[in-house]
């Protein structure tokens, strides 16, 4: 075990426990993260840009999952009991996010 070394570190900008991290099936350089601070961030593994807010919740985001048929779509599981459908092709500040109940 003493030969194990850290190969990469990523500053996600989260201010709470990190609950979920997954590499985008569309862009292998994009790591999406969710945490107790209620933010869903897009983080580029090559640090080519600062992390961007993909979604913000009033509650913590326990986890998310990419849609198996469309890697541009993901679903969040939030503490308030809601699921949110996020389309990564739509800017985060755009209105009309679809909420799934």
GIGIFEN-V202139 format. One record per helix or strand of 2 or more residues. SS is the DSSP state (A for helix, B for strand). FROM is the first residue (numbers start at 1). TO is the last residue. If there is no record, write none. Layout:
SS;FROM;TO + SS;FROM;TO
This chain:
B;18;23 + B;30;35 + B;39;44 + B;52;56 + B;61;66 + B;73;78 + B;83;87 + B;98;100
